[in-house]
Amino acid sequence: MKKLIATSMAVLLAAPAFAGGQMYEQQPTNFMGWDILPYVALRGGATYGNLNYNFNDTKESVSQDLYQARVALGLSMYDSARFEIEGSFFTKGEDYKDFGNINNVKVTSKNIELMANAYMDLGHFHYIQPFVGLGAGMAFIETKGTGPVYEVSRDNTRFSMMGTLGLEMPFGCYSVDVAARYNYIDVASGMHDFSGDIGIRYMF
């Protein structure tokens, strides 16, 4: 995962070299009165996950520390808003809990999400621009509880939604984004993810 993030960021940073290597301002396309710039984005960070999991007819709150990578394709409404499709990939999460009379149950999760996100700038600032965002989509998630006697495994496709607060710092055709995210997945008795990430957008 770390190698994938590092390699992809290197590709994004090297992209202008193929067009002369200049940090130039892109010229937006006007569409129905909107100035539009397409972009590709790569984001990476860490997530604290809280899964309300039921095993042996007992519900427990399972905590998981994860790494994440996000890849997005989108359209930027110049100095206003952005719309994108984003794929999110999470490392495997695991924790150990006692469920009633069954002790030391290993609970794991694997998660990939496909989201449609919308972001809106708050005010108009030149160097550091705050923004908010909302997203909705689908999570493809596997949850598994492994006890000493038996195992329960489920593959689910579930609704997911996300709220975002962040700051963007534009540098010509690039923008560096720092964001805090809350993500809810309608799986088991509810999965709550609290994430922080940093990303690079390249506008073309």
C-alpha positions, 0 to 999 in steps of 0.5 A, a space after each residue: 500500500 505504501 509503495 503504491 501511494 509513493 509511486 502514484 504521487 511520483 507520477 503525479 508530480 512528474 506529470 508536467 515534465 511531459 508538457 515542458 515541466 512548468 508549473 503553469 495555470 491551466 485554462 478552464 473550459 467554459 460549459 454553460 457559463 461554468 469554467 471547468 477543469 478536469 483533474 486526477 487526485 491521489 490521497 493517502 492517510 490513516 483511519 480509526 475504525 469503529 465496528 459494532 459487531 455481533 458474534 455469539 448473540 453478543 454485540 461489541 464495539 471493535 476498534 481498528 487502525 487502518 491505512 487508506 489510499 484514495 484515487 479520484 477523477 473529477 471536474 473542478 468548477 473554477 473557484 467554486 466547487 468540485 465533483 468527483 468519482 473516488 475509489 477508496 482502498 483500506 488495509 485489513 483491520 483486526 481486533 480481539 474481543 470477548 463475546 459473552 462466554 467466548 473469549 479472544 475472538 478475532 474480528 477482521 474487516 476488508 473494505 473497498 469503497 466507490 463514492 460520488 463526492 461533491 465539494 464546495 469552497 468556503 469563501 475565496 482565498 488565494 493561498 489556503 482555501 477551506 472547503 466542505 464535502 459530502 459523498 455517497 456510494 457503495 462499500 464492498 466489505 468483508 467482515 469475519 469473526 474467528 473464535 476457538 470453535 467456529 467462524 462467521 464470515 460475511 461479504 456485503 455490499 452496503 450503502 456508505 456516506 461521507 462528510 469532509 472538512 479540509 484545506 486546499 493549497 493551490 500551486 499552478 496546475 497542482 493543489 495539495 489537499 489536507 482533509 478530515 473525514 467521517 465515513 459511515 457504512 451500513 454494515 453489521 450494526 454500523 461501521 464508523 470511520 474517522 480519517 485524516 489524509 493528504 492528497 495531490 490534485 493535478 488539473 489538466 
